[in-house]
Amino acid sequence: MKITLIGTAYPYRGGLALYNERLMEEFLIQGNDVSINTFSLQYPSFLFPGKTQYASWDKPEKFPIKRAVNSINPFNWIKVGLRIKKECPDIVLIKYWLPFFSPCFSIISKIIKSNKHTKVITIVDNIIPHEKRFFDTPFTNFFVKNVDGFVAMSKSVFDDITKFNVMKPRILCPHPLFDNFGAAISQQEAIEKLNLNKDDINLLFFGLIRGYKGLDILIEALNDKRLRNYPIKLLVAGEFYDDSKPYYDRVKELGLEDIIRFDAKFIPDDEVKNYFCACDLVVQPYKSATQSGVTQIGYHFEKPMLVTNVGGLAEIIPNRKVGYVVEPKSKEIADALFEFCEQRPDYTERIKIEKNKYSWDKMTQAIEKIYKQL
């Protein structure tokens, strides 16, 4: 088939770009004609909370990536829509994660679909965003009207779709493994690269730091007196998308400066393996979630994980089989951390079994199944 994706890809960085490029690579491996139409402008700079939107590495050359879509220019949407309409792909894929992009994606989709051939399928990260704004519902309703089918990556999102549409086909397929970061290295080598201590119990909080991700809850949990009996250390690796001062201030107030280390920066792709391979436990203390790419990086590197019982996280982390599932409360997180320090369970073999559920060909099969229903 001829398949094009509209959304984030090189030269943009981050999980969305990695996901989109890896998905299209899988379709390419299966013999399809693939391309990506990424943004010429994704966010206006004043709306972007990080330091930069752009990658520092070379452009992937496996398939065409065209910088074409301006997220705030309606004239551009018409131009892009007419061009792709003429190209007549069988499938247009759109990753939907923020209602901000609804007008852009909706107009382009509506124009493309007027060729009476192309089907627009959306892979839904969140149909209801973590951080709510007054325009979310009308914008999402507009988007839903202009797509043909849905792929949800968690049961919570699958159910949320019915709040907007119950007629169009939808399917549940979990987020595939993030295997973009290369093979694992030994824990000892990773610890040396990051200047950690091999005798410590190293915890990892990884990814962009936003309020809903619950780093504040984890900081409170680490103040539990029971944990002071263990050489526990937390490595926070990621760029702040919130004000960093309250986090640093709380760490100082609790006297946790020797326990918590901040690598407060965007972690380049070629360094991700160092952080995951060095740690003993990946901790995701989220207050809300749908699914998480961090979980799928953890699976790729075969690391046990502690997640909170929000959104779809508990669906893919069997409790006390590959890690822990707790409520997003500091006491419950501390209880699980204490149990981990006491028992030091080895979940490796079960993780290897579980990770087989999350292959990329399962995602392409789900998309093709939706396509055949249209």
N, C-alpha and C positions, 0 to 999 in steps of 0.2 A: 504493500500500500504506500501511498504518498501521504506522509504525516508531517505537519509542521506544528511547532509549539510557539505560543506567544507568551513571553514572560522573561523573568530574570535569567541571565546567563552572562558569560564573559562579555565585557570587561568588569562586570559587577561581581562582587565576592559574596560569600556567605552560604548558608544552608540551602536557600532557594535555588541559587545558581548551581550548586553542586548537585542537587536533586534533579533539576531539569536536564542538565548535561548528561548525567548518568542514565536517566530514563531514555533519552534519545539515543545514547550509545547502545542500550539494550535493543531498542527497535532496529538500529542499524545492524547489529550482530545477527538479528533474525531476518535480514535481507530486505528491509524496507528502505524507501527513499525518504530521508529525514532532513529537517532543517529547523533552525530556531530564529524567530524574529524577536530580538531582545530590545531593550529600551535605548533610545538615544537620550532620553531623560526619564529616570525612574521616579525620583523624588526631587522636588525643588530643594535646594540646599538648606533653606531655613526650616524645612520639615524633617530633615534627616538628623537624628540625635547623635550619631557616631562621628568619628574623625574623618572617615572617608568611605565612600561607597565602592571604591575600585580595587581590583586585584593588582598585585604587584608581580604576577607571574605571566608567562607567555600564553598567548591565545591557543586553545586546543584546535587541532586541525582535522579532526576526524570527520566533521560534517560542517556545512555552512552555518555560521552565526552572523546574522545581519543586524546591525544597530539601526532600528527603524521606528520604534514606537515612542512618541512623546506623550507621557501620561496626562498632560494638562492642555494639550492643543487639539481641539476638535477638528480642525482642518487636516491635521496629520492623521487622525483616526480614519477619516474618510479616504484619504490617500492610501493608507496601509490596507484598509478593508477592500478597496477596489482592486489593488494589486493582487492580494491573496485570493480574492474571488476569481480573478482571471486565471491564476495559477491552478485553481481547482483541486486542492488536496482532498483526499478522502476524509481525513480527520484533522481537525484543529484542536490542539490541547491547550488548556489554560489552567494554570495553577492559581487558585483563588485563596487569598489569605487576608485581604483587607478591603473593606467596602470603598475606601478611597479610589481603588482602581476600577470600580464598577462602571462608571460612565465610559471610560476608555475601552475596556474589554467588551462592554455591551454593544456599543456602536460598531466597533470593528466586527464583532460576531454577527450582528444583524446584517451588515453589508455582505459579508462572506456567504452567509447562508442563503442569500437571495439567488445564488447560482443553482439552487435546487439539487446540489450534489454533496457538498461538504457538510459533515456533521461536527458540531462543536461539543466536546466533552470536557468537563472541568474536574480536576483533581482538587478536592476541597481540603485545605488545611484547617480552616476555621470558617464556618458559615456565620457564627456569632463571635465577634472578636473578643479577645481578652480585655482590651481597654476600650470601653464603649463610648460612642459619640452620637449626637442627636440624629445624624443622617444615616446611621448604619442600616436600619430596617428598610427604608425606601430605596436606598442604593442597592442593597442585596436583592430585594424584590425585582428591581430592574434587571440585574444581572441574570437572575434565575429565569426570567422570561426569555432571555436571548441565548440560552444554551439548550442542548438536547438531552444530556445525561450527566450523571454525577458518579464520581468515585470518591468515597469517604475512606479515610485511613484510620478511623476509630469509630466504635459503636456510638459514642456520644455525638459525633458529627453526623453519622448516618441517621440518627434519630432527629437531630436538629434540622436536617434538610426538610423534613415533613412539615416544619413550621412555615415553610415557604412554598413547597410544592409536594403533592402526593401522587401526581400522575406520571411524571417523567421517570424513566428507569434510573435506578441507582444501585450501587454495589459497594460492599465493604471489602477493602483489601488493606491490610496493615502496611505501614511505612516500611519499605524494604531496607535491608542493611546498607549503611553508609560504608561501602568498601572502597571508597575513593582514596583512602589515605595510606595505601600500601600495606605491606606485611608487618606483622608485629616484630618488635625487637625484644631482647631479654629485659626483664625488669631491672636487673643490675645496670645494664647499659643505659636505660632510660633514666634511672635515678641519678647516675653520674652526669648525664647531659643536663639535668635540671638542678643539679647541686642539692639533692635531697639526701636524707639519711636512710640507709637501708634497714636500720633497726627500728625506724618509726612505722606506725600504722598510718599510711598515707591515704587520705580521702581526697576526692576530686570533685569540685563544683566547676562545671565547664559550660562555656557559652556566654552569649550576651547577658548582661546583668540588668534585669528589669524587675519592677516591683512584684509582678505576679509570679516570679520564679522563686521567691521565698528565701533568698539568701539571709534575710534578717532572722527568719525562724531558725535556720541552721546555726547562725551565730549564737542565738540564745541557747540552743540545744548543747552546744559545745561548752557552755558554762556549767553543765551538770557536774556535780562534785565526783560522781562515780567515774567519770571519764578522766579525771586528773590522775588516776592511778595507772594510766596507760600512756605510752609515748605516741599519742595521737596527734596528727598534724593535718590541717586542711589547706589544700592548694586551690585558690580561686583563680581560674584561668579564663579571662574573657574581658571584653570591653564594656565599660559602664555606659548604659543608655539611660540611667537615672543619675541623680546627684550622688556622687560617691561619698560625700562628707558624712552623712548619717551612718553609713556602714563603718567607716574608719573610726568615727567617734564612739560607736557602740563597742567595737573591738577594744578600744583603749579603756573605756569605762569598765569593762568586764575583766581587764587584765589578760586578754587573749593574744597579745601581740606576738608571743613566742609560739603560739599554736596555729595561727592563721597567717598565711602568706598570700599576698595578692600579686598575681601576674596580670595586671590590669591593662590588657591590650588585646587586639584581635590576634588570634593564634593562626599563623599561616598554615596552609594545608600540609606542608612538609614537616611541620613540628607537632601536629596533632597526635601522632603516634607516641611521641615522647611522654605526653601527659597521661594518656590512657595506659600505656604499658608500665609507667612508673607507679601507678596508684594501686591500692589494695581494694578500694571500694569507690564506685561512682555514686554520688549523692545528688538527687533531684528533689528538693523540698518544695515543689511548686504549690502555689495556692490555687491555681487554675491551669488547665492544660487540655489539649485535645490529643495530640501525640507529640513525640519529640524525636528529632534527629539525634540528640545526644544519646538516647537509649539505644539507637541502632548503631551508633559508633561503639558504645559499650559492648554490644553483642558481637560486633565485628572483631574487637580485640579480646573477647571472651573474658570480660570483667564482671564480677558481681555488682549489683546495683541496688540502691535504696531509693524507692520512689514513693510519692504520696498518692493516696487514693482519690485522684481527681482526673476527670476526663477519661482518656483512653490508656493512661499509663499502667494501671493495674491489670489491664487486659493482656498485656504482653510480658509482665514480670510475675510469674507464678511465685507466690509468697513462700519463702523459706525453701525454694527449690533452685532459683537463680538469684535470689536476693530477698529484699524485704519490701512489703507494702504497708504503709502506715498512714494515719490521718495527718494532715498538715498542721501539726502542733509540735511545739518544741519538746515537750515531755515524751511524746511517742517516738519522735526521731531520736532523742537521747536514749530511750529504752532499746531501740534497735541497734544503735551504735554500741551501746554497752554489751549487748548480746554478741555482736560481731567481734568485739575485742576479747570477750571471755572465751568464745568458742572457736573463733577463726575457722569457720566452715569452708570446705572446698566444694564450690558449686561448678567447677570447670566442666565436668562431663555432662551435666544437665544443660549447661549453657550451650555446649556444642550441639546438643539435640535440638534445643529450642530455636537456635539461630537459623536452622534449616527451613523454618517456616517463612522466612522473610527474604526470599530471593526476588530479584528484579523481574524474572520471567513471570512470576505470579502477578506482578503489577501489569505487565503488558497483556497478559491473558485476561485480566479483569477489564482493561480498557477495550480489548477486542470483543469481549462478551457484551459490553454495553453497546458497542458499535453495531453488532449484529441484531440488536433489539430495535434499532432505529429505522 
